[in-house]
């Protein structure tokens, strides 16, 4: 019976179809009708090996002979009756597809084209439009689709959901909502979605200098209020927060506060009594750092949109403050500082981030990685932080901020 094909026999037919659909015979560009064939090792890798399992070789050959006897393939043997080629039967292509329940490449392209054109007619989002337009362009150029139709539909719907999201949503919650499984999004779609959002969205300035893939993905998703874990903003200093409902929180420099990012939209006013505001890159330094007349905030490396909004809110309600950033004394630390300036439009100055501290804590410095050197040169060429970065390059050194916060924690 045709429906009793073994796994190996189905693999043979599938691989013949794959080759056929990649050939000029399939596209009609070849005037000579060339027969499509497989080498036995394309199906059974160890077929020609002297160490192959004899029983497996015999079973493989039996399954090929059964296909040959049914008229589905033709086997070419060498003089020792060893299989050399597995030939397709040109008249059997329709049967091949039918046996496997497989749709032709041409039909797949038509279905994808119809779907993409429908999305283009019914969507207004720039990212979705650009993505679908490029996928259509690939099809018109005869290129292989980037995704199967089913996967394409999932990706488009995911992008729609992410772009439309306005409240805090955790990645695993998104996964359950869309797939009924908490891990599918991270495992199968997160990187693909972030790649598309990055390519067609306006993220290059925000992601400049970020070369860790997972960190870039977090920043992209957090722009849409989607977090790997609940997002909190940690800060300490003297002041008062007033919420829309009349509730008030008094702040002082002795107690660190963690505010969930959703609460930012509920703030009516925030008053900072200190003259200085410092953002701090790493948690250890934030915990260690206490300075008079200073409001400090834990940044956690490259900040997300929630922290951007919080900083903007503080700046809006508190004029004539001195803004500083305290980060690692390495090129990434200065990229983070530039990232802060660009996204908040606040004129930050660096704190403890000059060559004097590299000299002072020379025994704790590390050598620059190649990527550090590239980033340092890029910043120097743009006219930024020239003195300290040239010192780093000349002395092949960088410094983590934790030793500085340990020694200098009361300085301001």
C-alpha positions in Angstrom: 0.0 0.0 0.0 1.2 3.5 -0.8 0.4 4.8 2.7 2.8 2.2 4.2 6.0 4.0 3.1 8.7 3.8 5.7 10.5 6.8 7.2 13.5 6.2 4.9 11.3 5.9 1.8 9.5 9.2 2.7 12.9 10.8 3.2 14.0 9.7 -0.3 11.0 11.2 -1.9 11.2 14.3 0.1 14.8 14.9 -0.8 14.0 14.3 -4.5 11.3 16.9 -4.3 13.7 19.3 -2.6 16.2 18.9 -5.3 13.6 19.2 -8.0 12.2 22.5 -6.6 15.7 23.9 -6.5 16.4 22.9 -10.1 16.0 24.9 -13.3 13.8 22.2 -14.6 11.2 23.2 -11.9 11.4 26.9 -12.8 11.3 26.2 -16.5 14.7 27.8 -17.1 16.3 24.6 -18.3 15.6 23.6 -21.9 17.1 20.1 -21.4 15.1 17.8 -19.3 17.6 16.6 -16.7 16.7 13.8 -14.4 16.9 14.5 -10.7 18.8 12.0 -8.6 20.3 11.4 -5.1 23.4 9.8 -4.0 22.7 7.1 -1.4 24.8 8.9 1.1 22.4 11.9 0.9 19.9 9.6 2.7 22.1 7.2 4.6 25.3 9.0 5.5 27.3 5.9 6.3 26.3 3.9 3.2 29.8 3.9 1.7 31.6 3.6 5.0 33.7 0.5 5.7 32.4 0.7 9.3 28.7 0.9 8.4 26.3 -1.5 10.2 25.8 -4.3 7.7 22.2 -4.9 8.8 21.3 -1.2 8.4 22.9 -1.2 4.9 20.9 -4.2 3.9 17.6 -2.7 5.2 18.3 0.5 3.4 18.9 -1.3 0.1 15.7 -3.4 0.6 13.6 -0.2 1.1 15.1 1.4 -2.0 14.3 -1.8 -4.1 10.7 -1.7 -2.8 10.4 1.9 -4.2 12.0 0.7 -7.4 9.6 -2.2 -7.8 6.6 0.2 -7.2 7.9 2.4 -10.1 8.6 5.4 -7.9 12.4 5.5 -8.4 15.1 3.8 -10.5 18.2 2.5 -8.9 21.6 2.6 -10.7 24.1 0.1 -9.4 27.8 -0.3 -10.0 29.4 -3.6 -11.0 29.3 -4.9 -7.4 25.6 -4.3 -7.1 26.2 -1.3 -4.8 23.7 1.6 -5.1 25.3 4.5 -6.9 22.4 6.7 -7.8 18.7 7.0 -6.8 16.9 8.4 -9.9 13.5 10.2 -9.9 10.8 9.2 -12.4 9.8 12.5 -14.1 6.2 11.3 -14.7 5.8 10.7 -11.0 6.2 14.2 -9.5 2.5 14.7 -8.9 2.4 11.3 -7.2 5.4 12.2 -5.0 3.6 15.3 -3.7 0.3 13.3 -3.2 2.1 10.5 -1.3 3.6 12.9 1.2 0.6 15.2 1.4 3.1 17.9 0.4 2.2 21.2 -1.3 4.3 22.4 -4.2 6.7 25.3 -3.9 4.8 27.2 -6.5 1.6 26.8 -4.5 3.3 27.8 -1.3 4.6 31.0 -3.0 1.1 31.8 -4.3 -0.4 31.3 -0.8 2.3 33.4 0.8 1.8 36.2 -1.8 -1.9 36.3 -1.2 -1.5 36.4 2.5 1.2 39.2 2.4 -0.9 41.3 0.0 -3.9 40.9 2.3 -1.8 42.1 5.3 -0.5 45.1 3.3 -4.1 46.1 2.5 -5.3 45.9 6.1 -2.3 47.1 8.2 -1.2 50.7 8.9 1.9 49.9 11.1 5.1 50.8 9.4 7.1 47.9 10.8 4.6 45.3 9.5 4.3 47.1 6.2 8.1 47.2 5.6 8.5 43.5 6.7 5.7 42.3 4.4 6.9 44.4 1.5 10.4 42.8 1.7 8.9 39.3 1.9 6.9 40.0 -1.2 9.9 41.4 -3.0 11.8 38.1 -2.2 8.9 36.1 -3.7 8.8 38.3 -6.9 12.6 37.8 -7.3 12.1 34.0 -7.1 14.0 33.7 -3.8 13.0 31.2 -1.1 10.5 32.5 1.4 12.2 33.5 4.7 9.4 31.6 6.6 6.8 29.0 6.0 3.3 30.3 5.6 2.2 29.1 9.1 5.3 30.7 10.7 4.8 33.9 8.8 1.2 34.2 10.1 2.4 33.7 13.7 5.2 36.2 13.3 2.8 38.9 11.9 0.3 38.3 14.6 3.0 38.5 17.3 4.3 41.8 15.9 0.8 43.2 15.9 0.3 42.1 19.6 3.7 43.5 20.7 3.3 46.8 18.9 -0.2 47.3 20.3 0.8 46.5 23.9 0.4 49.4 26.3 0.8 47.8 29.7 3.5 45.8 31.4 3.5 42.2 30.0 6.0 39.6 30.9 7.5 37.5 28.1 6.1 34.2 29.6 2.7 35.8 29.8 2.9 36.8 26.2 3.8 33.3 25.3 0.9 31.8 27.2 -1.5 34.3 25.6 -0.4 33.5 22.1 0.6 29.8 22.4 -0.8 28.4 25.6 2.7 27.6 26.6 5.1 29.8 28.7 8.3 28.9 26.8 7.4 28.9 23.1 8.0 32.6 22.6 11.4 32.6 24.0 12.5 29.3 22.4 11.1 29.8 18.9 10.2 33.4 18.2 11.9 35.9 20.4 15.1 36.3 18.4 13.2 36.3 15.1 10.7 39.0 16.3 13.4 41.2 17.8 15.5 40.9 14.6 12.5 42.1 12.5 11.7 44.9 15.0 15.3 46.0 15.0 15.6 45.9 11.2 12.4 47.9 10.4 12.0 50.0 13.6 14.0 53.0 14.6 16.4 51.4 17.1 19.9 51.8 15.8 20.6 54.9 17.8 19.2 53.3 21.0 21.3 50.2 20.4 24.5 51.8 19.3 27.4 50.1 21.1 25.3 47.2 22.4 26.8 44.0 21.0 25.3 41.5 23.4 22.3 40.0 21.6 20.2 39.2 24.7 20.7 42.8 26.0 19.6 44.3 22.7 16.5 42.1 22.6 15.6 43.2 26.1 15.8 46.8 25.2 13.7 46.3 22.0 10.9 44.4 23.8 10.9 46.8 26.8 10.1 49.6 24.4 6.7 47.9 24.1 6.4 47.3 27.8 7.3 43.6 27.5 9.8 42.4 30.1 11.6 39.2 30.8 10.9 39.8 34.5 8.9 42.6 36.3 10.6 45.9 35.8 11.5 47.9 38.9 13.2 51.2 39.2 15.5 51.5 42.2 16.5 54.8 43.7 17.4 56.6 46.9 17.6 60.2 48.0 15.6 63.0 49.5 12.3 64.0 48.0 8.6 63.2 47.7 6.5 61.4 45.1 2.8 62.3 44.7 0.4 60.0 42.9 -2.7 60.9 40.9 -4.9 59.4 43.7 -3.4 61.7 46.3 -1.1 59.1 47.8 2.4 60.3 48.8 5.7 58.7 49.4 8.5 60.5 51.3 12.0 59.6 50.2 15.2 59.9 52.1 18.8 59.0 51.4 19.0 56.1 53.9 16.3 53.9 52.3 16.4 52.5 48.7 13.0 52.4 47.0 11.9 49.9 44.3 9.1 51.3 42.1 7.4 49.0 39.6 7.6 50.6 36.1 3.8 50.6 35.7 3.5 53.1 38.6 5.3 55.8 36.6 2.1 56.7 34.7 0.3 57.2 38.1 2.8 59.8 39.3 1.4 63.3 39.4 4.6 65.0 40.7 8.0 64.1 42.0 10.1 66.5 44.0 13.8 66.0 44.5 15.2 68.0 47.4 18.8 67.1 46.6 20.8 69.3 44.2 22.6 66.4 42.5 21.1 63.4 40.6 23.4 60.5 39.7 22.6 57.4 37.6 24.7 54.4 38.5 25.4 51.5 36.1 25.9 48.5 38.4 23.9 47.3 41.4 26.9 46.8 43.7 27.9 50.4 43.2 24.4 51.7 43.7 24.1 49.8 47.0 27.5 51.1 48.1 27.0 54.7 47.0 25.8 57.3 49.6 26.6 60.9 49.1 25.2 64.1 50.7 22.8 66.2 48.7 22.5 63.4 46.1 19.6 61.5 44.6 20.9 58.2 43.0 19.3 55.7 40.7 20.3 52.2 39.6 20.5 52.0 35.8 21.4 48.3 35.2 23.6 49.0 32.1 21.7 50.3 29.1 18.4 51.6 30.5 14.9 50.7 29.2 12.0 52.9 28.3 10.6 52.8 31.9 13.8 54.3 33.3 13.9 56.8 30.4 10.4 58.0 31.3 11.3 58.2 35.0 14.3 60.3 34.3 12.3 62.6 32.0 9.6 63.0 34.7 12.2 63.9 37.3 13.8 66.5 34.9 10.3 67.9 34.1 9.4 68.6 37.7 12.9 69.5 39.0 14.8 72.2 37.2 18.3 73.4 37.8 19.6 70.0 39.0 23.1 68.7 38.4 22.9 65.5 36.5 25.8 62.9 36.6 26.4 59.4 35.4 28.7 57.0 37.2 29.6 53.9 35.2 32.4 51.5 34.4 35.6 53.2 33.1 35.5 51.3 29.8 34.2 52.2 26.3 30.8 50.6 27.1 30.5 52.9 30.1 30.8 55.9 27.8 28.4 54.4 25.3 25.9 54.1 28.1 26.5 57.7 29.0 25.8 58.8 25.4 22.8 56.5 25.3 21.5 58.4 28.4 22.0 61.8 26.8 20.4 60.8 23.6 17.3 59.2 24.9 16.5 61.6 27.8 17.8 64.9 26.3 19.4 65.6 29.7 22.9 67.0 29.8 24.6 64.4 31.9 28.2 64.8 33.1 30.4 61.8 33.9 31.3 61.1 37.6 34.5 59.3 38.6 35.0 58.5 34.9 38.3 60.2 33.9 41.9 59.1 33.5 42.8 60.1 37.0 40.8 57.1 38.3 42.4 54.8 35.9 45.8 55.9 37.2 44.7 55.8 40.8 43.3 52.2 40.6 45.8 51.0 38.1 46.3 47.7 40.0 42.6 46.8 39.4 42.5 47.5 35.7 42.0 44.9 33.0 43.2 44.8 29.4 40.9 46.0 26.6 39.2 43.5 24.4 39.4 44.0 20.6 35.8 45.3 20.6 36.6 47.7 23.4 39.3 49.2 21.2 36.9 49.6 18.3 34.3 51.3 20.4 36.9 53.6 22.0 38.2 54.7 18.5 34.6 55.3 17.3 33.9 57.6 20.2 37.2 59.4 19.8 36.5 60.0 16.1 33.2 61.5 17.0 35.0 63.9 19.3 33.8 62.4 22.6 35.7 61.7 25.8 39.0 61.9 23.9 41.3 62.3 26.9 40.2 59.3 28.9 39.7 57.0 26.0 43.1 57.8 24.5 44.6 57.0 27.9 42.7 53.6 27.8 44.1 52.8 24.4 47.6 54.0 25.1 47.8 52.0 28.4 45.5 49.1 27.3 43.4 49.3 30.4 39.8 49.6 31.6 38.3 49.6 35.1 35.1 48.4 36.7 33.3 50.9 38.8 32.9 48.7 41.9 36.4 49.5 43.3 35.7 53.2 42.8 32.4 53.1 44.7 34.1 51.2 47.5 36.8 53.8 47.9 35.0 57.0 46.9 31.5 56.4 48.2 31.2 59.6 50.2 32.7 62.0 47.6 30.5 64.2 45.4 
